[in-house]
Amino acid sequence: MAEEYNNARTGEFSITHFIVRLVVGAIVLAITAALTPGFTIDGLWSLIVGALVLAALDYFAARFLGVNATPFGKGITGFIMSAIIIYITAVLVVGINVNLFGALLGALIYGIVDAIIPGRAM
């Protein structure tokens, strides 16, 4: 268990860490959709695929653009990037529907819920 913890903290890949992040991401995404007007998810598979796409887009934003895509990551830049990632996820995943207002409000709610539910620093 200590090795899994150290691998996750140093950024090394572990299947356990990936599964935990996927589950936490799906929970955060479901809570965000439930609390955000203009943001709906039509089923479990859309939720799972949406969590995968959202995690992948977040990873690429951090890796290639150097932007922490959370509303609390880099201020307004992180907030806008988070809203864009939510909107792109809705475009790519069938069963996730979001309008512009829903993406903006969803980015804020996603950031708050993600800060409350641990998952990144496991």
The first five atom37 places (N, CA, C, CB, O) and aatype in JSON, in Angstrom:
{
  "aatype": [12, 0, 6, 6, 18, 2, 2, 0, 1, 16, 7, 6, 13, 15, 9, 16, 8, 13, 9, 19, 1, 10, 19, 19, 7, 0, 9, 19, 10, 0, 9, 16, 0, 0, 10, 16, 14, 7, 13, 16, 9, 3, 7, 10, 17, 15, 10, 9, 19, 7, 0, 10, 19, 10, 0, 0, 10, 3, 18, 13, 0, 0, 1, 13, 10, 7, 19, 2, 0, 16, 14, 13, 7, 11, 7, 9, 16, 7, 13, 9, 12, 15, 0, 9, 9, 9, 18, 9, 16, 0, 19, 10, 19, 19, 7, 9, 2, 19, 2, 10, 13, 7, 0, 10, 10, 7, 0, 10, 9, 18, 7, 9, 19, 3, 0, 9, 9, 14, 7, 1, 0, 12],
  "atom_mask": [
    [1, 1, 1, 1, 1],
    [1, 1, 1, 1, 1],
    [1, 1, 1, 1, 1],
    [1, 1, 1, 1, 1],
    [1, 1, 1, 1, 1],
    [1, 1, 1, 1, 1],
    [1, 1, 1, 1, 1],
    [1, 1, 1, 1, 1],
    [1, 1, 1, 1, 1],
    [1, 1, 1, 1, 1],
    [1, 1, 1, 0, 1],
    [1, 1, 1, 1, 1],
    [1, 1, 1, 1, 1],
    [1, 1, 1, 1, 1],
    [1, 1, 1, 1, 1],
    [1, 1, 1, 1, 1],
    [1, 1, 1, 1, 1],
    [1, 1, 1, 1, 1],
    [1, 1, 1, 1, 1],
    [1, 1, 1, 1, 1],
    [1, 1, 1, 1, 1],
    [1, 1, 1, 1, 1],
    [1, 1, 1, 1, 1],
    [1, 1, 1, 1, 1],
    [1, 1, 1, 0, 1],
    [1, 1, 1, 1, 1],
    [1, 1, 1, 1, 1],
    [1, 1, 1, 1, 1],
    [1, 1, 1, 1, 1],
    [1, 1, 1, 1, 1],
    [1, 1, 1, 1, 1],
    [1, 1, 1, 1, 1],
    [1, 1, 1, 1, 1],
    [1, 1, 1, 1, 1],
    [1, 1, 1, 1, 1],
    [1, 1, 1, 1, 1],
    [1, 1, 1, 1, 1],
    [1, 1, 1, 0, 1],
    [1, 1, 1, 1, 1],
    [1, 1, 1, 1, 1],
    [1, 1, 1, 1, 1],
    [1, 1, 1, 1, 1],
    [1, 1, 1, 0, 1],
    [1, 1, 1, 1, 1],
    [1, 1, 1, 1, 1],
    [1, 1, 1, 1, 1],
    [1, 1, 1, 1, 1],
    [1, 1, 1, 1, 1],
    [1, 1, 1, 1, 1],
    [1, 1, 1, 0, 1],
    [1, 1, 1, 1, 1],
    [1, 1, 1, 1, 1],
    [1, 1, 1, 1, 1],
    [1, 1, 1, 1, 1],
    [1, 1, 1, 1, 1],
    [1, 1, 1, 1, 1],
    [1, 1, 1, 1, 1],
    [1, 1, 1, 1, 1],
    [1, 1, 1, 1, 1],
    [1, 1, 1, 1, 1],
    [1, 1, 1, 1, 1],
    [1, 1, 1, 1, 1],
    [1, 1, 1, 1, 1],
    [1, 1, 1, 1, 1],
    [1, 1, 1, 1, 1],
    [1, 1, 1, 0, 1],
    [1, 1, 1, 1, 1],
    [1, 1, 1, 1, 1],
    [1, 1, 1, 1, 1],
    [1, 1, 1, 1, 1],
    [1, 1, 1, 1, 1],
    [1, 1, 1, 1, 1],
    [1, 1, 1, 0, 1],
    [1, 1, 1, 1, 1],
    [1, 1, 1, 0, 1],
    [1, 1, 1, 1, 1],
    [1, 1, 1, 1, 1],
    [1, 1, 1, 0, 1],
    [1, 1, 1, 1, 1],
    [1, 1, 1, 1, 1],
    [1, 1, 1, 1, 1],
    [1, 1, 1, 1, 1],
    [1, 1, 1, 1, 1],
    [1, 1, 1, 1, 1],
    [1, 1, 1, 1, 1],
    [1, 1, 1, 1, 1],
    [1, 1, 1, 1, 1],
    [1, 1, 1, 1, 1],
    [1, 1, 1, 1, 1],
    [1, 1, 1, 1, 1],
    [1, 1, 1, 1, 1],
    [1, 1, 1, 1, 1],
    [1, 1, 1, 1, 1],
    [1, 1, 1, 1, 1],
    [1, 1, 1, 0, 1],
    [1, 1, 1, 1, 1],
    [1, 1, 1, 1, 1],
    [1, 1, 1, 1, 1],
    [1, 1, 1, 1, 1],
    [1, 1, 1, 1, 1],
    [1, 1, 1, 1, 1],
    [1, 1, 1, 0, 1],
    [1, 1, 1, 1, 1],
    [1, 1, 1, 1, 1],
    [1, 1, 1, 1, 1],
    [1, 1, 1, 0, 1],
    [1, 1, 1, 1, 1],
    [1, 1, 1, 1, 1],
    [1, 1, 1, 1, 1],
    [1, 1, 1, 1, 1],
    [1, 1, 1, 0, 1],
    [1, 1, 1, 1, 1],
    [1, 1, 1, 1, 1],
    [1, 1, 1, 1, 1],
    [1, 1, 1, 1, 1],
    [1, 1, 1, 1, 1],
    [1, 1, 1, 1, 1],
    [1, 1, 1, 1, 1],
    [1, 1, 1, 0, 1],
    [1, 1, 1, 1, 1],
    [1, 1, 1, 1, 1],
    [1, 1, 1, 1, 1]
  ],
  "atom_positions": [
    [[0.82, -1.19, 0.0], [0.0, 0.0, 0.0], [0.87, 1.26, 0.0], [-0.94, -0.01, 1.2], [0.56, 2.23, -0.69]],
    [[1.95, 1.24, 0.77], [2.84, 2.4, 0.8], [3.45, 2.65, -0.56], [3.94, 2.2, 1.84], [3.67, 3.8, -0.94]],
    [[3.75, 1.58, -1.31], [4.32, 1.73, -2.65], [3.31, 2.38, -3.59], [4.76, 0.37, -3.2], [3.68, 3.24, -4.39]],
    [[2.03, 1.98, -3.51], [0.99, 2.59, -4.33], [0.89, 4.08, -4.03], [-0.37, 1.89, -4.1], [0.76, 4.9, -4.94]],
    [[0.95, 4.42, -2.74], [0.87, 5.82, -2.33], [2.05, 6.61, -2.89], [0.83, 5.93, -0.8], [1.87, 7.7, -3.43]],
    [[3.25, 6.08, -2.76], [4.44, 6.77, -3.27], [4.41, 6.9, -4.78], [5.7, 6.03, -2.84], [4.79, 7.94, -5.31]],
    [[3.96, 5.87, -5.49], [3.86, 5.95, -6.95], [2.88, 7.04, -7.37], [3.42, 4.6, -7.53], [3.15, 7.79, -8.31]],
    [[1.75, 7.12, -6.69], [0.75, 8.14, -7.03], [1.29, 9.54, -6.75], [-0.55, 7.9, -6.25], [1.03, 10.46, -7.52]],
    [[2.03, 9.71, -5.67], [2.57, 11.02, -5.32], [3.66, 11.45, -6.28], [3.1, 11.0, -3.9], [3.8, 12.65, -6.54]],
    [[4.44, 10.52, -6.81], [5.53, 10.88, -7.72], [5.09, 10.95, -9.17], [6.66, 9.9, -7.58], [5.89, 11.3, -10.03]],
    [[3.82, 10.61, -9.46], [3.3, 10.7, -10.81], [3.48, 9.43, -11.62], [0.0, 0.0, 0.0], [3.14, 9.41, -12.8]],
    [[3.99, 8.37, -11.01], [4.12, 7.11, -11.73], [2.75, 6.47, -11.87], [5.1, 6.16, -11.0], [1.87, 6.65, -11.03]],
    [[2.57, 5.72, -12.95], [1.29, 5.09, -13.23], [1.09, 3.85, -12.36], [1.19, 4.72, -14.71], [1.99, 3.02, -12.24]],
    [[-0.08, 3.75, -11.76], [-0.48, 2.51, -11.11], [-1.95, 2.29, -11.44], [-0.24, 2.57, -9.55], [-2.74, 3.24, -11.46]],
    [[-2.32, 1.06, -11.68], [-3.7, 0.75, -12.06], [-4.66, 1.1, -10.94], [-3.83, -0.74, -12.42], [-5.78, 1.54, -11.2]],
    [[-4.24, 0.92, -9.7], [-5.1, 1.25, -8.56], [-5.38, 2.75, -8.53], [-4.45, 0.8, -7.24], [-6.53, 3.16, -8.34]],
    [[-4.35, 3.55, -8.73], [-4.53, 5.0, -8.74], [-5.45, 5.41, -9.89], [-3.16, 5.71, -8.86], [-6.31, 6.28, -9.71]],
    [[-5.28, 4.82, -11.06], [-6.11, 5.13, -12.21], [-7.57, 4.82, -11.92], [-5.64, 4.36, -13.45], [-8.45, 5.62, -12.22]],
    [[-7.84, 3.65, -11.34], [-9.22, 3.25, -11.05], [-9.84, 4.18, -10.02], [-9.26, 1.8, -10.54], [-11.0, 4.58, -10.16]],
    [[-9.08, 4.53, -8.99], [-9.58, 5.46, -7.97], [-9.9, 6.81, -8.6], [-8.56, 5.62, -6.83], [-10.95, 7.39, -8.32]],
    [[-9.01, 7.32, -9.45], [-9.25, 8.6, -10.12], [-10.47, 8.54, -11.03], [-8.01, 9.01, -10.93], [-11.23, 9.5, -11.12]],
    [[-10.67, 7.41, -11.72], [-11.83, 7.26, -12.59], [-13.12, 7.28, -11.77], [-11.72, 5.96, -13.4], [-14.07, 7.97, -12.12]],
    [[-13.14, 6.53, -10.68], [-14.34, 6.48, -9.84], [-14.61, 7.84, -9.22], [-14.17, 5.42, -8.73], [-15.75, 8.3, -9.24]],
    [[-13.59, 8.48, -8.68], [-13.76, 9.81, -8.08], [-14.21, 10.81, -9.15], [-12.45, 10.29, -7.4], [-15.1, 11.63, -8.91]],
    [[-13.6, 10.75, -10.32], [-13.99, 11.64, -11.42], [-15.44, 11.45, -11.83], [0.0, 0.0, 0.0], [-16.14, 12.42, -12.1]],
    [[-15.9, 10.2, -11.88], [-17.29, 9.92, -12.25], [-18.24, 10.44, -11.18], [-17.5, 8.41, -12.45], [-19.3, 10.98, -11.49]],
    [[-17.87, 10.27, -9.91], [-18.71, 10.77, -8.82], [-18.8, 12.3, -8.88], [-18.16, 10.32, -7.45], [-19.88, 12.87, -8.75]],
    [[-17.66, 12.95, -9.06], [-17.63, 14.41, -9.13], [-18.44, 14.9, -10.33], [-16.17, 14.93, -9.21], [-19.18, 15.87, -10.23]],
    [[-18.29, 14.22, -11.47], [-19.04, 14.6, -12.67], [-20.54, 14.42, -12.46], [-18.57, 13.78, -13.87], [-21.32, 15.27, -12.88]],
    [[-20.95, 13.33, -11.81], [-22.37, 13.09, -11.55], [-22.95, 14.14, -10.61], [-22.57, 11.68, -10.95], [-24.05, 14.65, -10.83]],
    [[-22.21, 14.48, -9.56], [-22.68, 15.51, -8.62], [-22.78, 16.85, -9.34], [-21.73, 15.63, -7.41], [-23.74, 17.6, -9.14]],
    [[-21.79, 17.16, -10.16], [-21.8, 18.42, -10.91], [-23.01, 18.5, -11.82], [-20.51, 18.58, -11.73], [-23.7, 19.52, -11.85]],
    [[-23.29, 17.43, -12.56], [-24.44, 17.43, -13.46], [-25.76, 17.55, -12.69], [-24.45, 16.15, -14.31], [-26.69, 18.21, -13.14]],
    [[-25.83, 16.91, -11.52], [-27.05, 16.97, -10.71], [-27.3, 18.38, -10.17], [-26.96, 15.97, -9.56], [-28.45, 18.78, -10.0]],
    [[-26.25, 19.12, -9.89], [-26.39, 20.45, -9.29], [-26.4, 21.6, -10.29], [-25.29, 20.67, -8.31], [-26.66, 22.74, -9.92]],
    [[-26.12, 21.3, -11.56], [-25.94, 22.37, -12.55], [-27.1, 22.39, -13.54], [-24.62, 22.19, -13.29], [-27.33, 21.41, -14.25]],
    [[-27.83, 23.51, -13.6], [-28.85, 23.63, -14.65], [-28.17, 23.74, -16.01], [-29.77, 24.86, -14.39], [-27.15, 24.43, -16.15]],
    [[-28.72, 23.08, -17.01], [-28.13, 23.11, -18.34], [-27.03, 22.09, -18.53], [0.0, 0.0, 0.0], [-26.28, 22.17, -19.5]],
    [[-26.92, 21.12, -17.62], [-25.89, 20.09, -17.68], [-26.55, 18.76, -17.31], [-24.67, 20.42, -16.73], [-26.92, 18.56, -16.15]],
    [[-26.68, 17.85, -18.28], [-27.31, 16.56, -18.01], [-26.45, 15.42, -18.53], [-28.71, 16.5, -18.64], [-25.72, 15.56, -19.5]],
    [[-26.57, 14.29, -17.84], [-25.92, 13.05, -18.26], [-27.01, 12.0, -18.34], [-24.76, 12.62, -17.26], [-27.75, 11.79, -17.38]],
    [[-27.12, 11.32, -19.49], [-28.25, 10.44, -19.76], [-28.12, 9.02, -19.25], [-28.47, 10.39, -21.2], [-29.11, 8.29, -19.29]],
    [[-26.98, 8.59, -18.78], [-26.88, 7.22, -18.31], [-25.5, 6.91, -17.73], [0.0, 0.0, 0.0], [-24.59, 7.73, -17.76]],
    [[-25.38, 5.7, -17.2], [-24.14, 5.28, -16.55], [-22.97, 5.23, -17.53], [-24.32, 3.93, -15.91], [-21.87, 5.67, -17.2]],
    [[-23.21, 4.7, -18.74], [-22.1, 4.61, -19.71], [-21.63, 5.98, -20.16], [-22.53, 3.79, -20.93], [-20.44, 6.19, -20.35]],
    [[-22.56, 6.9, -20.32], [-22.18, 8.27, -20.66], [-21.37, 8.89, -19.53], [-23.43, 9.13, -20.95], [-20.42, 9.64, -19.77]],
    [[-21.74, 8.58, -18.3], [-21.0, 9.09, -17.14], [-19.58, 8.54, -17.11], [-21.74, 8.73, -15.85], [-18.63, 9.29, -16.89]],
    [[-19.43, 7.23, -17.32], [-18.1, 6.6, -17.28], [-17.22, 7.12, -18.42], [-18.23, 5.07, -17.37], [-16.06, 7.49, -18.2]],
    [[-17.77, 7.15, -19.62], [-17.0, 7.64, -20.77], [-16.68, 9.13, -20.58], [-17.78, 7.41, -22.11], [-15.59, 9.58, -20.91]],
    [[-17.64, 9.88, -20.06], [-17.42, 11.29, -19.79], [-16.3, 11.52, -18.79], [0.0, 0.0, 0.0], [-15.49, 12.42, -18.95]],
    [[-16.26, 10.69, -17.74], [-15.19, 10.8, -16.74], [-13.84, 10.49, -17.38], [-15.44, 9.85, -15.56], [-12.84, 11.15, -17.07]],
    [[-13.79, 9.5, -18.26], [-12.54, 9.17, -18.96], [-12.09, 10.31, -19.86], [-12.72, 7.89, -19.79], [-10.92, 10.7, -19.84]],
    [[-13.01, 10.85, -20.64], [-12.68, 11.95, -21.56], [-12.27, 13.19, -20.77], [-13.89, 12.27, -22.48], [-11.3, 13.86, -21.13]],
    [[-13.0, 13.49, -19.71], [-12.67, 14.65, -18.89], [-11.28, 14.51, -18.28], [-13.72, 14.83, -17.79], [-10.51, 15.47, -18.26]],
    [[-10.96, 13.33, -17.78], [-9.63, 13.1, -17.2], [-8.54, 13.22, -18.26], [-9.56, 11.7, -16.53], [-7.48, 13.79, -18.01]],
    [[-8.8, 12.68, -19.45], [-7.81, 12.75, -20.53], [-7.59, 14.2, -20.97], [-8.27, 11.9, -21.73], [-6.44, 14.62, -21.16]],
    [[-8.65, 14.97, -21.13], [-8.52, 16.37, -21.54], [-7.82, 17.19, -20.46], [-9.9, 16.96, -21.84], [-7.01, 18.06, -20.76]],
    [[-8.13, 16.9, -19.2], [-7.46, 17.58, -18.08], [-5.97, 17.26, -18.09], [-8.09, 17.17, -16.74], [-5.14, 18.15, -17.88]],
    [[-5.63, 15.99, -18.32], [-4.23, 15.57, -18.38], [-3.5, 16.29, -19.51], [-4.14, 14.05, -18.56], [-2.4, 16.81, -19.31]],
    [[-4.11, 16.32, -20.7], [-3.46, 16.98, -21.84], [-3.32, 18.49, -21.63], [-4.24, 16.7, -23.11], [-2.33, 19.08, -22.06]],
    [[-4.3, 19.11, -20.98], [-4.2, 20.54, -20.7], [-3.03, 20.82, -19.75], [-5.52, 21.07, -20.09], [-2.28, 21.78, -19.93]],
    [[-2.9, 19.96, -18.74], [-1.8, 20.15, -17.79], [-0.46, 19.82, -18.42], [-2.02, 19.29, -16.54], [0.53, 20.51, -18.19]],
    [[-0.42, 18.76, -19.21], [0.84, 18.27, -19.77], [1.36, 19.18, -20.9], [0.65, 16.85, -20.3], [2.54, 19.53, -20.92]],
    [[0.48, 19.54, -21.82], [0.94, 20.25, -23.02], [0.73, 21.76, -22.97], [0.23, 19.7, -24.21], [1.47, 22.51, -23.6]],
    [[-0.27, 22.21, -22.23], [-0.51, 23.65, -22.14], [0.02, 24.24, -20.84], [-1.99, 23.94, -22.27], [0.15, 25.46, -20.71]],
    [[0.32, 23.37, -19.88], [0.82, 23.84, -18.59], [-0.23, 24.53, -17.75], [0.0, 0.0, 0.0], [0.09, 25.33, -16.87]],
    [[-1.5, 24.21, -18.0], [-2.6, 24.84, -17.28], [-3.27, 23.81, -16.39], [-3.63, 25.46, -18.26], [-3.7, 22.75, -16.85]],
    [[-3.36, 24.13, -15.09], [-4.11, 23.29, -14.17], [-5.58, 23.63, -14.38], [-3.67, 23.52, -12.66], [-6.04, 24.69, -13.95]],
    [[-6.31, 22.77, -15.05], [-7.67, 23.06, -15.49], [-8.69, 22.85, -14.38], [-8.03, 22.21, -16.69], [-9.59, 22.01, -14.51]],
    [[-8.55, 23.6, -13.31], [-9.56, 23.64, -12.27], [-9.81, 25.1, -11.95], [-9.12, 22.84, -11.01], [-8.91, 25.93, -12.12]],
    [[-11.0, 25.43, -11.5], [-11.27, 26.83, -11.18], [-10.32, 27.39, -10.13], [-12.69, 26.98, -10.71], [-10.11, 28.6, -10.08]],
    [[-9.74, 26.52, -9.3], [-8.84, 26.98, -8.25], [-7.38, 26.75, -8.64], [-9.15, 26.27, -6.94], [-6.48, 27.07, -7.86]],
    [[-7.14, 26.2, -9.83], [-5.79, 25.88, -10.26], [-4.98, 27.09, -10.66], [0.0, 0.0, 0.0], [-3.88, 27.28, -10.16]],
    [[-5.49, 27.89, -11.54], [-4.76, 29.06, -12.03], [-5.7, 30.24, -12.19], [-4.06, 28.75, -13.37], [-5.59, 31.0, -13.16]],
    [[-6.62, 30.42, -11.27], [-7.52, 31.56, -11.31], [-8.45, 31.51, -12.5], [0.0, 0.0, 0.0], [-9.03, 30.47, -12.81]],
    [[-8.59, 32.64, -13.17], [-9.53, 32.75, -14.28], [-9.12, 31.85, -15.45], [-9.63, 34.2, -14.75], [-9.99, 31.33, -16.15]],
    [[-7.83, 31.67, -15.66], [-7.36, 30.79, -16.74], [-7.8, 29.36, -16.49], [-5.82, 30.87, -16.87], [-8.29, 28.69, -17.4]],
    [[-7.62, 28.88, -15.26], [-8.05, 27.53, -14.91], [-9.56, 27.37, -15.0], [0.0, 0.0, 0.0], [-10.06, 26.33, -15.44]],
    [[-10.28, 28.41, -14.59], [-11.73, 28.37, -14.65], [-12.22, 28.27, -16.09], [-12.33, 29.61, -13.97], [-13.08, 27.45, -16.41]],
    [[-11.67, 29.11, -16.97], [-12.07, 29.09, -18.38], [-11.68, 27.77, -19.02], [-11.43, 30.28, -19.15], [-12.45, 27.19, -19.79]],
    [[-10.47, 27.28, -18.72], [-10.03, 26.0, -19.28], [-10.94, 24.87, -18.8], [-8.57, 25.71, -18.89], [-11.26, 23.96, -19.57]],
    [[-11.35, 24.9, -17.55], [-12.25, 23.88, -17.01], [-13.59, 23.91, -17.74], [-12.45, 24.08, -15.5], [-14.13, 22.86, -18.07]],
    [[-14.12, 25.1, -17.98], [-15.39, 25.22, -18.7], [-15.25, 24.71, -20.14], [-15.88, 26.69, -18.69], [-16.15, 24.04, -20.65]],
    [[-14.14, 25.02, -20.77], [-13.89, 24.54, -22.14], [-13.8, 23.02, -22.17], [-12.6, 25.17, -22.72], [-14.36, 22.37, -23.06]],
    [[-13.1, 22.44, -21.19], [-12.96, 20.99, -21.13], [-14.32, 20.32, -20.92], [-11.98, 20.58, -20.0], [-14.61, 19.3, -21.54]],
    [[-15.16, 20.89, -20.06], [-16.5, 20.34, -19.85], [-17.3, 20.43, -21.14], [-17.23, 21.09, -18.71], [-18.0, 19.48, -21.5]],
    [[-17.22, 21.55, -21.83], [-17.96, 21.73, -23.08], [-17.48, 20.75, -24.15], [-17.83, 23.17, -23.58], [-18.29, 20.15, -24.86]],
    [[-16.17, 20.59, -24.29], [-15.62, 19.65, -25.27], [-16.02, 18.22, -24.93], [-14.07, 19.78, -25.33], [-16.31, 17.43, -25.82]],
    [[-16.02, 17.89, -23.65], [-16.46, 16.55, -23.23], [-17.89, 16.3, -23.67], [-16.34, 16.4, -21.7], [-18.21, 15.22, -24.16]],
    [[-18.75, 17.29, -23.52], [-20.15, 17.15, -23.94], [-20.26, 16.97, -25.45], [-20.96, 18.38, -23.5], [-21.14, 16.26, -25.93]],
    [[-19.38, 17.61, -26.2], [-19.39, 17.47, -27.67], [-18.93, 16.06, -28.07], [-18.48, 18.54, -28.33], [-19.47, 15.47, -29.01]],
    [[-17.94, 15.52, -27.36], [-17.36, 14.23, -27.72], [-18.13, 13.02, -27.22], [-15.96, 14.16, -27.2], [-18.06, 11.95, -27.82]],
    [[-18.87, 13.17, -26.13], [-19.53, 12.02, -25.5], [-21.04, 12.1, -25.72], [-19.2, 11.96, -23.99], [-21.69, 13.07, -25.33]],
    [[-21.57, 11.07, -26.35], [-23.01, 10.97, -26.56], [-23.67, 10.74, -25.21], [-23.37, 9.82, -27.57], [-23.24, 9.88, -24.44]],
    [[-24.71, 11.51, -24.92], [-25.42, 11.35, -23.66], [-25.08, 12.42, -22.63], [0.0, 0.0, 0.0], [-25.71, 12.49, -21.57]],
    [[-24.08, 13.23, -22.93], [-23.78, 14.37, -22.05], [-24.18, 15.62, -22.81], [-22.24, 14.4, -21.63], [-23.72, 15.88, -23.92]],
    [[-25.04, 16.4, -22.18], [-25.55, 17.62, -22.8], [-25.26, 18.8, -21.89], [-27.07, 17.51, -23.1], [-25.57, 18.76, -20.7]],
    [[-24.67, 19.83, -22.45], [-24.37, 21.02, -21.66], [-24.43, 22.24, -22.57], [-22.98, 20.9, -20.97], [-23.98, 22.2, -23.72]],
    [[-25.0, 23.33, -22.05], [-24.98, 24.58, -22.78], [-23.85, 25.44, -22.22], [-26.36, 25.31, -22.69], [-23.17, 25.04, -21.27]],
    [[-23.65, 26.61, -22.78], [-22.54, 27.47, -22.36], [-22.65, 27.86, -20.88], [-22.5, 28.73, -23.23], [-21.66, 27.8, -20.15]],
    [[-23.84, 28.24, -20.45], [-24.04, 28.59, -19.04], [-23.78, 27.38, -18.15], [-25.46, 29.13, -18.82], [-23.17, 27.51, -17.09]],
    [[-24.25, 26.21, -18.58], [-24.03, 24.98, -17.82], [-22.55, 24.64, -17.7], [0.0, 0.0, 0.0], [-22.11, 24.16, -16.66]],
    [[-21.78, 24.89, -18.76], [-20.34, 24.63, -18.73], [-19.64, 25.57, -17.75], [-19.73, 24.78, -20.13], [-18.76, 25.15, -17.0]],
    [[-20.02, 26.83, -17.76], [-19.42, 27.8, -16.84], [-19.77, 27.49, -15.38], [-19.87, 29.22, -17.19], [-18.89, 27.45, -14.51]],
    [[-21.05, 27.27, -15.13], [-21.47, 26.95, -13.78], [-20.95, 25.57, -13.36], [-23.0, 26.99, -13.66], [-20.57, 25.36, -12.21]],
    [[-20.93, 24.64, -14.31], [-20.4, 23.3, -14.04], [-18.93, 23.33, -13.69], [0.0, 0.0, 0.0], [-18.48, 22.56, -12.83]],
    [[-18.16, 24.21, -14.32], [-16.73, 24.33, -14.0], [-16.54, 24.78, -12.55], [-16.04, 25.34, -14.96], [-15.65, 24.28, -11.85]],
    [[-17.36, 25.7, -12.12], [-17.28, 26.17, -10.74], [-17.67, 25.06, -9.76], [-18.18, 27.4, -10.53], [-16.95, 24.8, -8.79]],
    [[-18.79, 24.41, -10.02], [-19.25, 23.34, -9.13], [-18.28, 22.17, -9.16], [-20.65, 22.86, -9.54], [-17.98, 21.6, -8.11]],
    [[-17.78, 21.8, -10.35], [-16.81, 20.71, -10.45], [-15.57, 21.01, -9.6], [-16.41, 20.47, -11.92], [-15.07, 20.13, -8.91]],
    [[-15.09, 22.23, -9.66], [-13.93, 22.61, -8.87], [-14.18, 22.53, -7.38], [0.0, 0.0, 0.0], [-13.31, 22.08, -6.63]],
    [[-15.36, 22.95, -6.94], [-15.7, 22.9, -5.52], [-15.82, 21.45, -5.05], [-17.01, 23.67, -5.24], [-15.26, 21.07, -4.02]],
    [[-16.56, 20.63, -5.81], [-16.75, 19.23, -5.43], [-15.42, 18.47, -5.5], [-17.81, 18.56, -6.34], [-15.14, 17.64, -4.63]],
    [[-14.6, 18.75, -6.51], [-13.3, 18.1, -6.64], [-12.38, 18.47, -5.48], [-12.65, 18.47, -7.98], [-11.55, 17.66, -5.06]],
    [[-12.52, 19.68, -4.96], [-11.71, 20.09, -3.81], [-12.16, 19.38, -2.53], [-11.78, 21.61, -3.62], [-11.35, 19.14, -1.63]],
    [[-13.45, 19.06, -2.44], [-13.98, 18.39, -1.26], [-13.7, 16.9, -1.27], [-15.48, 18.64, -1.15], [-13.34, 16.32, -0.25]],
    [[-13.87, 16.26, -2.44], [-13.66, 14.81, -2.56], [-12.22, 14.59, -3.0], [-14.67, 14.16, -3.58], [-11.82, 15.04, -4.08]],
    [[-11.43, 13.89, -2.18], [-10.02, 13.68, -2.53], [-9.89, 12.75, -3.73], [-9.24, 13.12, -1.33], [-10.73, 11.87, -3.94]],
    [[-8.84, 12.94, -4.5], [-8.63, 12.08, -5.65], [-7.32, 12.34, -6.35], [0.0, 0.0, 0.0], [-6.69, 11.39, -6.84]],
    [[-6.89, 13.57, -6.42], [-5.65, 13.9, -7.11], [-4.43, 13.5, -6.29], [-5.59, 15.38, -7.42], [-3.51, 12.89, -6.83]],
    [[-4.4, 13.83, -5.04], [-3.21, 13.55, -4.22], [-3.46, 12.34, -3.33], [-2.84, 14.79, -3.35], [-3.5, 12.45, -2.1]],
    [[-3.63, 11.21, -3.95], [-3.9, 9.97, -3.21], [-2.61, 9.41, -2.68], [-4.6, 8.93, -4.09], [-2.62, 8.36, -2.03]]
  ]
}
